[in-house]
Amino acid sequence: MTDEVTPNPAPHPLTTEAAKKAQIAWIGVGSAPAACLWCLWIDDALHLVCGPGEQPDPGLDTADECHVTLRGDHNGRIVDFTATVARLDPADDSWSETATALAAKRLNATDGDTVERWRTECALYRLAPKPDEAPLSGAALPSASLAATVVPSPAARPTRKPFRLHRVKRRKR
């Protein structure tokens, strides 16, 4: 994993436009299933926060690169790209600017000072599209569904018949 943030050439215009509008992205690291994470496009890269009280880290802490999938207004996949992963250092000025921008977009923040909690407990990541690789879009995207099988969960419960207050009598014809 790289700790230094190096400026990259401008990403592909489709990647830029899709990422500017994206509130979530599917992030895949290695062979693990992709995780849906909320993010923000700042300075030609996706930024996100992971850690306690926030979204789980899908393995970015040990990754050098990841796979990003963005969806469009129709909720369908419109662009896939490979990104380099960099963890932002809380001592840098750029960390504070990025954390403040992310905190402004954070829904349902439960504490008073989200940025300071992130500084001590969480990790901020910068996912910059690789400039030497063109993103997949249009006909180049896989046509098959990438839906994963449902993972069993103790939170799941059986579906019961709907409750009826009284019996509905059927008419005879």
Long-range contacts (C-beta under 8 A, 24 or more apart in sequence): 1-60, 1-61, 1-62, 1-63, 1-64, 1-85, 1-86, 1-87, 2-64, 2-84, 2-85, 2-86, 3-86, 3-87, 3-89, 4-86, 5-86, 5-88, 5-94, 5-126, 8-44, 8-45, 8-84, 8-128, 8-129, 8-130, 8-131, 9-131, 10-44, 11-44, 11-81, 11-128, 11-129, 11-131, 11-135, 12-81, 12-129, 12-134, 12-135, 14-78, 14-79, 14-135, 14-137, 15-70, 15-79, 15-81, 15-129, 15-135, 16-41, 16-44, 18-70, 18-72, 18-78, 18-79, 19-46, 19-70, 21-72, 21-73, 22-46, 22-70, 22-71, 23-105, 24-71, 25-68, 25-69, 25-70, 26-68, 26-69, 26-70, 26-71, 27-58, 27-60, 27-66, 27-67, 27-68, 27-127, 28-58, 28-66, 28-67, 28-68, 28-69, 29-58, 29-59, 29-60, 29-63, 29-66, 29-67, 30-59, 30-63, 32-58, 32-59, 33-148, 34-58, 34-67, 34-69, 38-105, 38-107, 39-127, 40-101, 40-102, 40-105, 42-98, 42-101, 44-128, 44-129, 45-83, 45-126, 45-127, 45-128, 45-129, 46-83, 46-126, 46-127, 46-128, 47-88, 47-98, 47-101, 47-102, 47-124, 47-125, 47-126, 47-127, 48-102, 48-124, 48-125, 48-127, 49-99, 49-102, 49-106, 49-118, 49-122, 49-123, 49-124, 49-125, 50-122, 50-123, 50-125, 51-118, 51-121, 51-122, 51-123, 52-121, 52-122, 53-110, 53-111, 53-117, 53-121, 53-122, 54-118, 54-122, 57-123, 60-85, 60-87, 60-123, 60-125, 60-127, 61-87, 61-123, 65-130, 66-127, 68-127, 68-129, 77-141, 77-146, 78-137, 78-141, 79-135, 79-136, 79-137, 80-135, 80-136, 80-137, 80-141, 81-129, 81-130, 81-133, 81-135, 81-136, 82-129, 82-130, 82-133, 83-127, 83-128, 83-129, 83-130, 84-127, 84-128, 84-130, 85-125, 85-126, 85-127, 86-125, 86-126, 86-128, 87-123, 87-124, 87-125, 87-126, 88-123, 88-124, 88-125, 88-126, 90-119, 90-124, 95-119, 95-124, 98-124, 98-126, 99-124
